Amino acid sequence: MNTDDLNFAYKVRHALNEKLDELPASTTDRLAQARKMALARKKAHVEVPLAVRVVKTELAAAGGGFLSQFNWLGRWGMLVPALALVIGMVGIYQYEQQERIADLAEIDAAVLSDELPLDAYLDHGFNAYLTRSE
């Protein structure tokens, strides 16, 4: 049970106990009889064989036995995807930088070879780019 469930159970128990003294005697007698019947139906405590207790003790001493070999999966379970994400982000950044450099080189080559159309020179943004570049 998580904390919210426990808090809810405590609140319900407290609310039920508040009105306990106001219950009629007949109701408390019926509740007592129902409790006795439930306890009578409860299975008797079954003794765990010695062999099972020894195996459980050995597993606990070995740190959980077979499953303890895979504890490293829990530790690495978040590290591997995070590392893959970081490597992917760096790769995307490098790719975008190379694309940007290639685009700028293409523009520079077009400007130097006078292959730009006249509309490019009429664009105010392009003129601002040229004045900043110089």
N, C-alpha and C positions, 0 to 999 in steps of 0.2 A: 504494500500500500504506500502511496506517496503521501506527502505532507498534507495536501489538500483533502485527501480522503480521511486521514486521521483527524484533522481539524473538524471536518463535518461530523464524523462519528462522535467526537467529544461534545460537540454542540447538541447533537440529538440526544445523547445520554444525559447531558445537563438539563435539557428541556423536559425530558421524561422524569427525571428525578425531582424536579421542582414540584410537580403535582402528585408525587408519590404519597405524601401524607394525607392528601384529600380523597384518596380512593376509598370506596366502601369496603367493608370487611369481606363481603362475599367475593368481590373481585380479587382481593389479595389472596384469599384462600384458593380460588381457582388457579391463579397464577402459580402459587406454591405447589399445587398438585401437578400442574403441567410441567413444572421444572423437575419435580421428582420423577415423573414418567420419562422425561427426556434423559435424565441421568441414568435411569434404569435401562434404557435402550442403548445407551452408549456402550461401545465395544470395550471389552476389558483391554488393559494395556498388554500389548504383545511384546514379549521379550525378543530382542534381536539376537540371532545366533552369534556365537563368538567369532566364527570365521568371517562374517560380514563386518563385524566391528574391527577386526584386525585389518581387513582390506581397506576400510575407510580410513583408519589411522595411518596406514602406509601411504595411501594416496595423498592425504593431507601433509604428511611429512615430506613427500616427494614434490610438493608444490602443485599438486593437482594432477599428476601423472601425465597421461597422453596429451591433455589439453594444455598443459603448461608449456609444451614445446612450441605452441603457436601464440604465446603471449606477445611475441615481437610483432605479430600482425596488427595487434591493437595499437601499438605505439607507432608503427610505420603506416598504419591505415590512413592517417590524415596527412602525414608528411609527404608521401609519394604523390597524391593528387595536387597538393599545394606546390610542390616542386615542379610538376608537369605544367601547372598553370603559369608559374613564373617563367619557365623556359619558353612556353608558348607566347607569352606577352613580349618577352625580349625578342623572339623571332619575328613577331608581327611588327614591332618597332623598327627593327633593322630593315625589314622588307619595305616598310613605308618610307624610311629614310632614303633607301636606294632608289625608290620610285620618284621621290621628290628631287633627288640629285639628277636623275635621268631627265625629268621634265625641265628642270632649269637649264641643263646642258642643251636640250633641244631648242629651247627658246633662245639661248645665247647664240647657238649656231645659226638659227634662222635670222637673228638680228644682224650678225656679222656678215652673212652671205646675202643680205638684202632680199630674202625670199618671203618676207612678211607681206601680207596684203595691206592695202592702204587703210582698211578699216582698223587694223591693229594700232596704227599710229594715231588714229582719231579717238581711240578709247582713252578716257581720262585716267583710268586706273593703270593702264599700261605706261602712260607718260609719267605718272607718279612713281611707278616701279623703276623706270629708266633713270629718273633723277635721283632716287635713293641709291641705286646701284653704283652710280658714278662717284 
